[in-house]
C-alpha cells in the first residue's frame, strides 16, 4: 500500500534576499541546496559578502550531504546502538548488478540497471510499498517487484541501508534536528519523503525557512536562429562582448549538455581561449587517456591479446621506457608485420620487441598472470602491483589535469575495496568487469582556475546568479519536456502521485519554474532556439515565444577572432641537401611521376600510412608470397625446357612443396589469425595461380632464366636508384626479357606515357643492351594476363611489338630522358601538389599534408 504523506509542504518563513540568507548563515543556520553547484556558489558569494579572510565554517550542504552528515551525528550520539552500514554508490550499484545479472530471462546491461535503480529510488521517495497490488498487473512491474524484494533481502543480510532510505532512518531518532535552523534553498519541489523529513524536523523544534531568487525586473530577449550554426555564432559574438566588458560571471546554459559537451567544447576552442571557459559537466574517468591506458594494462591477457592493446603498449606515454624508447617504439608501430593482425601472439610480440625495445619486452615477459579468483583486497594488491611493474604512470612529467586524473584513479582502487562488503571473493573476469564499471561510472572533472564563462546544464544553473546568461536550444521539444513513464512502476501510481515525468502538468510547472529562476538569476538574459535542425523545422517553446526579439549582429562571424591573414606564395622547390640521402628505387620515380608532392611526403618527409589490419595475409603479404614462390620455382626449373620435361605429377609435387616452403614463415609469424582453414584456402589459391602461370610459360618461345630477384644500381643525375628485378630471361636469339610480376596490370602502358607512373620496366631496360622485351605479368584469381612491348615479334596476347618506324635503341634513349627528367625534379626538390590524374588523389595517403585546392 501507499504510506500516508502530508498533503503539502509545511509552512516555511521565506527569506527574501541574499543578505537575509547570509545573515542566517552567519548565525549558524544550515543551508540545504538541491545540487553541489548552487552550494559552492552560495559559499563563494558568502565569503565575498563578509569581506573578511577568516570566518567560522558555514554550514551549506547539498541535500544528500546534509543527510549523510545527520547520519554520522546519529552514530555519534547513539554510539551504544547498532547502526546499519550506509552503502556507497559503488556498493549499491554492485549489489544491483549481482541481482540483475543472475536473472536468466533478462540480458543484463547498464541501461537496464540504471532504469531499475531510478525506479526503486522514486518508489522510496514517493513512499510506495512494494506489496501494492498494482505491481501484479504487468510482467515488467511484477519482475521489478521481485528484484526489489531480492534487493531488500540483501540489505537485511548485510545490515545495511542506502542513501534513498536515510530520511526514514533519521526520523527514528528524536533529537537530530533540534540544534540549528535549516534553510531550503531553490528547490523546485519536494518529494513526499522530504516533506516527511521537514515535518519531523518541525516536530523536533527545528526552525525551517525557504529561500529562492527574488523576483526583479530583468531584460530577457528571444533569438530565433536560422539553424544551429547561426545560433552558435551569435552566442559566441555575445560572449566575446561580455568578456570585453569585463563581466566575470557569464553562463551558457545548454539543456542537453550531457550529449553536446564534446561538440560544444570543440567549437568554443576555435574562438575563445580555453582558460576563459569551463564546462561544468564532468566526464567518465575511463574516458581520460591516463585512466583508459591503466585499465588496458590491468586487462592484459596473454591468451587473448589484441592489436589495439599492442599499439597502445607501443605509443603510450604512461609506461616505463616510454621516453627512452620513444623512437624505437614508434618505428615498431610502422614496420612490424605482427601488428597487422587483429589478434596477436603475445610470445611472438615479445620476441619481436626484444630486438629494438628491450625495456618494453622485459616488462611484458615478466608480467605476472592473475589467479582464477581472489579476495577484493588481493585484487587491489594485484592491480597496484601490475601498474607498478609496468612503470605506470611513465617517465614523462604529468601536467596538472593529468596528475589530478592520476590521483583520482589511484583513489578509485581504494574505493574498489568497498566491494568486499558485498562480495568477499571475485573471479578474474568479474573482478576486472567490476573495476571497468567503477571507472566508467566515476565522473571526474579537474580543478581549474576561475573562468569568466561557465557552460552549464539546465538543472545546474537553476538558483545560481550571473552577470549575463544565454540559454540555447529552447524548442517546443525541449521545454516543457514530454512525459516519460517508467516501465517498472505501475502507470496509475505514477500519474496519481505526480511522480517525475509522469504528467504533462508537472513538466509544464517544472519548465516554468526553471525558466523563471534563470531569468531571476541574471539582469540580462537571451533565450534562443534554431528554426531548423538539419531538415527538421522547429518551433520555440511556448514559454518563451512572447519575449521581445534579440537583434542579431550582422558581422557575427569568426573572422574578427582570427589574426590577419598573410599572403605567402609557396614555390614548392626544396632541393636535396648535400648530406641528404634519399631512397625508394623505382617507387620514388613512380611517385614523382604521379604527383611530386606525394614523392616528397613519402621519400623525404618519410610519411608512412599506418598498416591496415587483415585476417591472414594482406595484399602486400600475398604479393610477397607469390614473388617468393616464383623465385623458388624458377631456381628449381631454370629453363622452359626443364619445365616441359616434367610430368604433371612431378610438377604438381614440386609446386606443392615450394608453396609450403614459401608460406611457412608467414604461418609461424601470424599463427593467431592464420588459422588452418585460411591456410588451406590460401594454398589452394596459390596452386591455381602457379598452374595458370606455368601453362602460359609453356606457350612462350624457348628461354633460360638468367637472374631472379637480383639487385642492380642505376645512377641518374647523381642519385643511385637501387632496383630489384623479379626475373630476367635469356631467349634462344641471345636477347633478354625482363619480367615484373603484378597482382594487377598498370592501367596505362608506361612505354607510351610522357610521365610513366609505373617506370620500373623502363628503368630495367637501361641495364643491358641485350634487353629487348619488357613484360608485366598479372597473377590474380588463377588468371594470367600480360602486358608488354618487344623488339621481336612474340605471338602472345598482350605483347605488342615496335612499329615499323620505331627503333628499340631510340626508345631506350627516350625512356632514359624521361626517367632522367623525373630524377632531376627529385634532385631539385620539385614538389608541387600536381597529380597527373584525379584518381591519384583518391588513393593518396597524404591528403592531410597536401595543400592542393
Beta strands, then each sheet from edge to edge (+ up, - down):
strand 1: 13-15
strand 2: 30-33
strand 3: 59-62
strand 4: 85-86
strand 5: 160-161
strand 6: 182-185
strand 7: 208-211
strand 8: 219-227
strand 9: 250-254
strand 10: 277-279
strand 11: 283-284
strand 12: 305-306
strand 13: 343-344
strand 14: 373-375
strand 15: 425-427
strand 16: 443-444
strand 17: 453-456
strand 18: 466-472
strand 19: 522-533
strand 20: 536-537
strand 21: 548-549
strand 22: 703-716
strand 23: 719-731
strand 24: 736-742
strand 25: 771-780
strand 26: 783-790
strand 27: 799-801
sheet 1: 1+ 7+ 6+ 2+ 3+
sheet 2: 4+ 5+
sheet 3: 10+ 17+ 9+ 18+ 19+ 8+ 21+
sheet 4: 10+ 17+ 9+ 18+ 19+ 20-
sheet 5: 11+ 16-
sheet 6: 12+ 13-
sheet 7: 14+ 15-
sheet 8: 22+ 23- 24+ 25+ 26- 27-
end
